[in-house]
Amino acid sequence: MSDRHQLADPEPRLPTSDVDVDGGAEPAAPARHRRRGRRIALIVLLVVALLAGGGVLAGGLYYRSVNSSIDRVDAFTEVPEESRPQVVAKGAMNIMILGSDSRDPENAGGSRSDTIILAHLPKDRSSAQLISIPRDTWTNVPRSKQGRGGRDAKINAAYAWGGVPLMVQTVEKFTGVRIDHVAMVDFAGFKEIVDALGGIDIDVEQSFTSSHSLNPGGKREFVAGRQTMDGAAALDYARERYAFANGDFTRIKHQQQVIKAILDKAASGGTLSSPTKLNSFVKATANAVAVDKSMSLVDLAMEMRHLRSGNLGFFTCPVKGTGRVGSESVVFPDNGRAKELFDAVRRDSVEQIKSAGK
């Protein structure tokens, strides 16, 4: 797991002339740390949960062998217990999902944490609520064990300054929600996950050009309408933000579309009934996922085996808008509405989460 430790740039950036607040970049991470970025981890957790409930993994032996091979990250050891929110709704589960894009053209010094999702699983496990937190949300980042932070910054600066533990601490402070588990997915592995399913169907709302595509020449045209995407196209679709006026917010919406499409395809596309497809998919997901040391994917899969995309709710943390703090482009949270939303998460009130998240 050590070679999955460094995800972040010294300072998260938007496509502007932003500069580091600390006045300069740190050296690039060593090559062994510049592994492929992690993105959309709940895809893996939920879809593998479908597989566990499909009867193909007889006796759970094959699934347990996959579970034992998944990389683990030390997420909580350095998080001070006295600073953590108390558990309010026993039995509910909150998973922090981190993702990053090592192919982002802004990223010259290694991977960055640019996708943050708080996934809430109610006590009865009948649904899941996925709340995206914009990566440039302006908030207070606690001081890390190494002495970095301790001031207001973009929320994803926490990863650059203190890795997963400081990210846990920052998200807990921002939301007031206690994080039970952490999950990350290798971004480059995302392409193989989609291809293992034979592609996914996406409704493209508006035509646009991806300017940082995996295609030769770096361009891909997306035409409005329903279409089947292979792994490379889905990856371009989920990561593009420069083509849109509201950038990261459209990208968040597209990521949510892709999550739903993958779950739909996994449940209905013959994956469960085909040993070849199943094995290909399980290998792709197992190679891509990393979770905290205490998470049991076997137990989680069994608890969530009846979950389908229709039981998922997708939300975005309420914001007031974008602006600048010094030289940085940031997102200002709507703290009143965000408090209402995350209080509902703490209390495991699904209907209030849906209401506050509208």
Secondary structure, 3 states (H helix, E strand, C coil): CHHHCCCCCCCCCCCCCCCCCCCCCCCCCCHHHCCCCECCHHHHHHHHHHHHCCCCCHHHHHHHHHHHHCEEECCCCCCCHHHCCCCCCCCCEEEEEEECCCCCCCCCCCCCCCEEEEEEECCCCCCEEEEECCCCEEEEECCCCCCCCCEEEECCHHHHHHHHHHHHHHHHHHHCCCCCEEEEEEHHHHHHHHHHCCCEEEEECCCEEECCCCCCCCCEEECCEEEEECHHHHHHHHHCCCCCCCHHHHHHHHHHHHHHHHHHHHHHCCCCCCHHHHHHHHHHHHHHEEEECCCCHHHHHHHCCCCCHHHEEEEECCEEEEEEECCEEEEEECHHHHHHHHHHHHCCCHHHHHHHCC
